[in-house]
Amino acid sequence: MPTRRSHSAVSGASALLGFGLAALLVAALGIGACAGRQHPVTPADGAAAPRTVMLHFDNQATVYVDVYLIADELQWRLGRVPPGMRTSLSVPQSAIDRAPGFVQLAVIPGAQITGEARRDPQAILAVGQRLSEVLSRRWTFRQDAGAALQLQATPLAGRP
């Protein structure tokens, strides 16, 4: 007496589907391997890629602060720093290009983003300095108990 096959048509179709997916995966990996590693694009004229300029900031207050760079009537919001955090804020290339004279650093504790940081009543403003001087310092914002809010600059290690 002949025995019947125990394989069903459904299991045969699923096996074919599994082999198809495996073949597709192998083909995709092969194409990816042929593509090789991507390399960064550099300017054709041989100029170096623009360097990211950072402002070093330490928020020792108990509230977040928004940090602005101000030059004449222009301002750039560099970012928001949470309480107790030390960070480096990226300075936009437009600020470097358009701020050849003196700039001010403005710190506004616990407020909304503003279009006029210089005129904000809560703003703590640093004395106007050249941009290179501002960037060569670590800026610390303090909120000591019973004392006025303070914005202090100290030279970065290895810089005058």
Sequence and secondary structure as in RCSB ss.txt:
>XXXX:A:sequence
MPTRRSHSAVSGASALLGFGLAALLVAALGIGACAGRQHPVTPADGAAAPRTVMLHFDNQATVYVDVYLIADELQ
WRLGRVPPGMRTSLSVPQSAIDRAPGFVQLAVIPGAQITGEARRDPQAILAVGQRLSEVLSRRWTFRQDAGAALQ
LQATPLAGRP
>XXXX:A:secstr
        HHHHHHHHHHHHHHHHHHHHHHHHHHH        TT       EEEEEEE SSS EEEEEEETTEE
EEEEEE TT EEEEEE HHHHHH  SEEEEEEEET    S GGG TT EE   EEHHHHHTEEEEEE  TTS  E
EEEEE TT  
